[in-house]
Amino acid sequence: MASVPSLASTLQQQLADALTAALPDAGTADPLLRRSDRADFQANGILALAKKLKGNPRELASQVTAALPAGDLIKDIEVSGPGFLNVTLTDRAIITTLAARAADGDRLGVPPKAAPGTTVIDYAQPNVAKEMHVGHLRSAVIGDAMVQILEFTGENVVRRHHIGDWGTQFGMLIQYLFEHPDELRHGGDQADGEAAMSSLNRVYKASRVLFDSDEEFKARSRDRVVALQAGDPETLAHWQRFVDESKIYFYSVFDKLDMEIDDPDIVGESGYNDMLEETCRILEETGVAVRSEGALCVFFDDVKGPDGNPVPLIVKKTNGGYGYAATDLSAIRDRVRNLKADTLLYVVDARQSLHFKMVFETARRAGWLNDDVKAHQLAFGTVLGKDGKPFKTREGTTVRLEDLLDEAVERATAVVREKAEKVGLSEEEIVENGRYVGVGAVKYADLSTSAVRDYKFDLDQMVSLNGDTSVYLQYAYARIRSILRKAGDAKPAAHPELDLAPAERALGLHLDQFGAVLEEVAEGYEPHKLAAYLYQLASHLTTFYDQCQVLSDENPAEVVENRLFLVELTARTLHQGMKLLGIRTPERL
């Protein structure tokens, strides 16, 4: 595993050293380096430094330029405007750095974190005995991407799926199952999620009808809730049947999403039951929570309702029942104390932001969160239809997640089939690639949008070969693989001695930014920035194809080899980047 400094970081260090050497009175100074359309990079830090030192910025810039070391990194540097430095790198430096990245296997020269911590990611939170709908999509997709990205950086990641598996509705469901024991199917194919959900739906609807029409059944259901909360073994056994049946369904949906969900990672609301009373006792004894009209509450000066009165976080209700807050606070205690987490990341709908703001502040007051242990909500917006309204079916009901994925795969398979004959795909490959393209299209549309923003769900656009779509990136990857297959005896090889065409330089400089982008994405929990980087990479590749023929008898062998080297490294970067977003890259499309 080799850590390869980026060209930008190497240049940044050289400029910082030159600033210190030329201007010792300035102390530690940041050259404020950024990419530029006038050169490869522009350093803007001297202007602010000149004001601080009361000097002429252009003169200071010239002093810094004179202090730069000779070497293979900088080809040209000029002073521009009020002391800006425009820097052009040597072609040799670009190819040499990329060759070092290429030699580092799947990591591509990206170093792991020097001091990794432990992050618990709470994502993909379906509810037992209920169908997953489009609202569950974003938590699952964004959360899974952040798991992959953080693990790639070296972070120790603990997955947690906080499923809704507790509450008063289970009294109704369990009581119905007691009285109609054959209604919930037994065993069967573990992958048969549709049959599992059909069975759960049948029980839910029948029990709801009975609950609403039969007062005696309603009373028995309420008694069953008490038995469930008290840990009655027979009641718990029936409850477990609902959980197990729901998991069959969950796993089938996650499988369609091409996501891996492991049983030990599923710790639902019920997993914290034994901690609830202790959590409440600690909060009350420490004065973090107080009694108000019989309920145990936490108040905040800056959280008020429409009437201007404080809105509390209710930890324990007047009737002795526990709210979501008690469970969430107990989960924080568990994750910090038992899982040794120093970061808690919640991938949860933005509409729950106030709840989590109050929960996190309560945990800080209690000492469970502090400067060393932090919690962050990765809030996401709503999935909208083409009309800009929340995505619904024509009948106005919430769209089932399975139906949405099935339609995406169907559309994508049709797109793949159109190209299949030209590429020579078998029917098996068409079906497989159709799935990868369809699911990838749904994921990318989500991940390429800043999480907090709403986005429109438009399948026609998602499976388009043009524009910022996963299909465009997948075809870019497949096109490179096709070129490498056609290369025959010519093999990718870096040739630092060659002069590069503008499109080659642009592609190379963008490839070198992969590690810096991943670092920014991991620190800010912003997977859309990785998607943007990959789209820009594919765009640079398209320009490169237009301007630089890869396989040509007219080109010297070393030019062919160097261009094959560039496209192969591009393919590997596309593949690794898409993998971190949870999207497959088929070899042939």
Disulfide bonds with the S-S distance in Angstrom:
none
